[in-house]
Amino acid sequence: MLHVQLMKPFYSKLEGQKMKLVFAYQYFSIKKDDELFHFIPVEGKEIIVNMHTYQVENLSDVFVFQKGNRFIRLPLYQLLLVSDIHMHLQTILQHGEPEDREPASDVKEEANEFISLLEQANRSRMIDYALTTRDQNLFDRLTH
């Protein structure tokens, strides 16, 4: 069983009868076997709840959590089945209908850091590929 360590919407918005909860880095984390995994918004990043039925509507969205170089990919329906996320959602939704909140200003900085990490990882893979294929020209361009 997974346990939600932290679940704080970074942005929430009521659109008609639907509450949209958007999550970002550092605002959502889960524990699996005493290891803490942090949410990364590479695929799904929001939970949409019908406020009349309290049903989650985007069950097929995939949420990704990371610890170091290990990842957990869970469709939202599975996350609802194998964790205590219901309690956290209930707490969030019971605080009434929040006013629309604008995203924090440091999110761009976090996004830029994440993009840099992805670019570095991609560069390393390309260097490995150049070495594997013995492509001296590509290797020289990537390392200079």
SVG drawing of the C-alpha trace seen along z (x, -y; Angstrom):
<svg xmlns="http://www.w3.org/2000/svg" viewBox="-24 -35 60 37">
<polyline fill="none" stroke="black" stroke-width="0.4" points="0.0,0.0 1.2,-3.5 0.8,-6.3 0.4,-9.9 3.0,-11.9 2.0,-15.3 -0.8,-16.4 -1.2,-20.1 -2.6,-21.5 -0.3,-24.0 -3.3,-25.5 -7.0,-24.9 -9.9,-26.2 -13.6,-25.6 -15.0,-25.4 -18.7,-25.0 -19.4,-21.7 -15.8,-20.5 -12.9,-21.2 -9.5,-21.1 -6.6,-20.4 -3.2,-20.9 -0.1,-19.5 3.6,-20.5 7.0,-19.6 7.3,-19.5 3.5,-19.6 2.7,-15.9 4.7,-12.9 4.1,-9.3 5.8,-6.7 6.4,-3.2 8.1,-0.7 9.5,-3.6 10.9,-5.4 9.7,-8.8 8.9,-9.5 8.2,-13.0 5.7,-13.9 7.0,-15.1 4.6,-16.6 5.8,-14.8 2.5,-13.2 -0.7,-13.8 -0.6,-16.8 -4.2,-17.4 -7.1,-15.7 -10.6,-16.7 -13.4,-16.1 -17.1,-16.4 -18.4,-18.4 -21.9,-17.0 -20.9,-13.3 -17.4,-13.7 -16.2,-11.3 -12.7,-11.7 -13.2,-12.2 -9.7,-11.8 -9.0,-8.3 -6.7,-7.4 -4.2,-10.2 -0.8,-8.8 1.0,-10.3 4.8,-9.9 6.8,-9.9 10.5,-9.9 13.3,-9.0 16.7,-9.4 16.8,-7.5 13.7,-5.3 10.2,-6.2 6.7,-5.0 4.1,-5.5 0.6,-5.1 -2.7,-5.7 -4.9,-7.8 -7.5,-5.0 -4.7,-2.7 -3.4,-5.4 -6.9,-5.7 -7.0,-1.9 -3.6,-1.4 -3.2,-4.4 -4.9,-6.6 -5.3,-9.5 -9.1,-9.5 -8.6,-10.9 -6.3,-13.7 -8.8,-14.5 -11.6,-14.7 -9.7,-17.1 -8.9,-19.3 -12.4,-19.4 -14.0,-19.9 -12.3,-23.2 -15.0,-24.7 -14.6,-26.1 -11.3,-27.9 -10.8,-31.0 -8.7,-30.6 -5.1,-30.8 -2.4,-31.8 0.6,-29.5 3.6,-30.5 6.3,-32.6 9.1,-30.1 7.5,-27.4 9.2,-28.7 12.5,-28.4 11.7,-24.8 10.6,-24.0 13.8,-25.4 15.8,-23.3 13.9,-20.2 14.4,-21.0 18.1,-21.4 18.2,-18.0 16.4,-16.4 18.8,-18.1 21.8,-16.9 20.5,-13.3 19.8,-13.5 23.3,-14.8 24.8,-11.9 22.7,-9.4 23.9,-11.0 27.5,-10.8 27.0,-7.1 25.4,-6.6 28.3,-8.3 30.8,-6.1 28.8,-2.9 28.6,-3.7 32.2,-5.0 30.9,-8.3 33.9,-10.6 32.3,-13.6 29.2,-13.5 31.3,-12.8 33.5,-15.8 30.5,-18.1 28.9,-16.9 32.0,-17.2 33.2,-20.6"/>
</svg>
